[in-house]
Amino acid sequence: MYYQLRKLISFDYVIKLPPNMTNTDYDALVFALKPAIIATTKGDSNRIHKERQATALQVEVIDVVELVENQSTTRLIQVLNEI
């Protein structure tokens, strides 16, 4: 999936994360990257973590897309690979 995500032009970077990252591990990564904003999907169930990180970094959490039911990046990649 990592290499398939890299094919999409809407990404600046794709960082392959280990499957067993804890919230502490993810926090350390976000704090090291020092993003100017934290982008998320409207209704993201993990928004509370993003808000906590944003507060610590003094940045804003921005909803950049609406949640689309029954859709996923994995499915998009499968469709693109069929073309």
Residue pairs with C-beta under 8 A, 6 or more apart in sequence:
1 74
1 77
2 14
2 16
4 77
4 81
5 11
5 14
5 73
5 77
6 14
7 77
7 80
8 76
8 77
8 80
15 29
17 26
17 29
18 25
21 29
23 49
26 49
27 49
27 52
27 53
27 56
30 38
30 53
30 57
31 53
31 56
31 57
34 57
35 57
35 59
36 59
37 59
37 60
37 61
37 62
38 50
38 53
38 54
38 57
38 59
38 60
38 61
38 62
39 61
39 62
39 64
40 46
40 47
40 50
40 61
40 62
40 63
40 64
41 63
41 64
41 65
41 66
41 67
42 63
42 65
42 66
42 67
43 66
43 67
44 50
44 67
47 61
50 61
51 61
54 60
54 61
